[in-house]
Amino acid sequence: MKYIVGIDLGTTNSALAYIASLVDDGAEKPLLAEVMPVPQVVAAGSVLDRSTLPSFMYLAAEGELPAGALDLPWAEGRDFAVGAGARDRGAEVPLRLVSSAKSWLGHGAVDRRSPLLPFQAPPEVSKVSPITASIRYLEHLRDAWATAHPDAPLAEQQVFLTVPASFDAVARDLTVEAARAAGLGDLTLLEEPQAAFYAWLERQGDSWRKTLKPDDQVLVADVGGGTTDFSLIEVKDVEGNLTLERVAVGDHILLGGDNMDLALAHLASQKLAADGKKLDAGQARSLLLAVRNAKEKLLGDATVESQPIVLLGRGSKMIGNKITTTLEREEIQRVLVEGFFPATTLDAPVVQARRTGFMELGLPFANDTAITRHLAAFLRKHSKNGRLPTHLLFNGGVFNSPVLRSRLVEVMSGFGATPTVLEDADPDLAVARGAAYFGASKGGKGIRIRGGVARSYYVGIETAMPAVPGMRPPIRALCVVPFGMEEGTSLGVPSGELGLVVGEPVTFRFLSSTARKDDRPGVMLDEYTWPEDLVETAPLELTLAPEGVEPGTLVPVRLEVKVTEIGTVEVWCARTDGPGRWRLELNLREAEAA
């Protein structure tokens, strides 16, 4: 192995960083990750390097673009593109743009192998599945790597691929499947907030021990283009040595920079309407791209007070009929700060809008745009004895803005916390850099964060009771995987003897919780007293091989569980009255006899 590679497969941007092999000639080398420039189509016929690969895929129509317009150094004749050019072209023709594939990958209410994307595209558009889109992004990074490192194929390197801390076993397994299909070899999964923290550790070296002390808690606030995630990392003193442990993760909240762009586009369209200017559908799409660029300039440069918004007019005199307006710094700050980071209290509930009876099976976007209220809910749920974070680490492109960083610190001060901000150089690249550093730390060359699985897992057990007309038997939830169970470990579930139906179609029910951190394997929760934080996933319907018994036989089994090295979960059913073992993977997709 020549390199340790970290890949951030992001909702809106992906990136790759790497560290040269630590030992070539026996000499120590510094653990400094380098970011790989990614060649990509930025406009028809133009390929340039960028530090990130925007996670967008454009599906061109036949004859839409000149021949060779989407060619890459390693591919010719393509009818699709990923990256910056795909994102920008998709702003003009959104019904051919695939976006938010990672969020769809974690959406349990849909079949993530079916061609769903672009969502709501007309029949003439050839759609792709969320897992296929993820494969295309990873393939692009693989081929870009091969161009830069022809003698070190990515399939032969150690690869550390990041996922949201809030991803459950299903989404993690699908991510692994996409990586395998893209030809990634020696693969390990890592939670994104941990990767961001590893990037900070990389920059600090051994001096991190001067910044953090026992009982400190670091809040990693990760707000990217499409999602918001929170995690808590605690500093502990173990026999005189400082250790780090991830102690809490939040829900996967579909709320981020994309929402902010839509809010600014709405503001700009209102200003144009007040001037008697009405936009058609194409101009409205172009407006979204224009306000995004204006936002980045106004929030990134304190010397810029306003930014013009210019749209092409309609008809034969488009150039002469330009539609213009202006966005002021004060307007942007008001919309973004008050709309997404309003002042609030620690006990403020997340606003839940009343839903209609019928809804599209699209992504479950957050109703409440106040990131600060989501943070308050997270801290109420996970803070022990009223303890609040002592330190704050920002991650995600939204926090490139010093205005938004300052506002979050101000709101947390109102909660009663006075967090010290842990500065990092580039939130857009921290996750990829940190993943590479984590890979190096696994070799004993750096500090490790203890974490394990980010939630407790349960299986549904049907209770034995006399039949009652119109009443189904109650279901209990048996804890099989405790919060924090380490990767690469196994355990037996002390549940007594259970019966497993084999040889005929049956339904398995699975549940999980990010809040129930004290439940141990064997704990049984009654259906009628299930807490709100116990969430049921989609059921698994299958027929297990009868293994030499009559179909429909109830076989006595005991349960064993394993968390694999890459973070997926397996439940084994071992027969107690003879040979036979069945495996149920908590990917909710397959079970197989072994």
Order of alpha helices (4+ residues) and beta strands (2+ residues): beta-beta-beta-beta-beta-beta-beta-beta-alpha-beta-alpha-alpha-beta-alpha-beta-alpha-alpha-beta-beta-beta-alpha-alpha-beta-beta-alpha-alpha-beta-alpha-beta-alpha-beta-beta-beta-beta-beta-beta-beta-beta-beta-beta-beta-beta-beta
